[in-house]
Amino acid sequence: MSYLIVPLLVFSISITANSQALNQKFKIADLEFMAGNWKATSDWGDMDEFWSSPSGNCMMCTFRCVKDGKIVFYEFIVIEQNENDSVPVLKLRHFNPGSIGWEDKESPYLYPVTFLSGQKAIFERPDKKTIITYERLSKNTLKSVLIQGTPEKQKVTEFTFSLAEK
């Protein structure tokens, strides 16, 4: 009979640990590491990304990409955590020059936090087609990774932003 107790105990501990990981509640304040005025240059152009500090259960971000002295596109992003949300949710909208929105006005892209540890956060769309990762590498460096597509066919775009001087 004791040979049954050990496997059952291990199984019970395993289920409890997995349940706690699934029920972990991330807080918007844990994303403070993203706050700052960030700049990067890539093939897309010169990029500016400003993240506010958490306040009022949200953070907000403005992003612009300029190439050859002309705007390519903008983004407006908020991360909100309402009392019904167990995790913060990143909500993203794109805009062409002239503030012409890409997405339907009622349907921003939604990315709940799926991983948050230290100074790294992963946001993933429920359809699993897009993942955005932010990781603070140092006092002055924020890395952003965009993964699009299915596991069989993915496109990975990585940006390294530097903190802009005030």
Long-range contacts (C-beta under 8 A, 24 or more apart in sequence): 23-86, 25-86, 25-87, 26-86, 26-87, 26-88, 26-113, 26-116, 27-81, 27-88, 28-54, 28-57, 28-58, 28-59, 28-79, 28-80, 28-81, 28-88, 29-54, 30-116, 30-121, 31-59, 31-79, 31-88, 31-116, 31-121, 33-119, 33-134, 33-136, 34-59, 34-121, 34-134, 34-136, 34-142, 35-59, 36-142, 36-163, 36-164, 37-163, 37-164, 37-166, 38-142, 38-161, 38-162, 38-163, 38-164, 39-161, 39-162, 39-164, 40-159, 40-160, 40-161, 40-162, 42-159, 44-72, 45-72, 47-159, 47-161, 48-164, 49-144, 49-161, 57-81, 57-82, 70-97, 71-97, 73-97, 74-99, 85-112, 87-112, 87-113, 87-114, 87-116, 88-112, 88-113, 89-113, 90-123, 90-132, 139-163
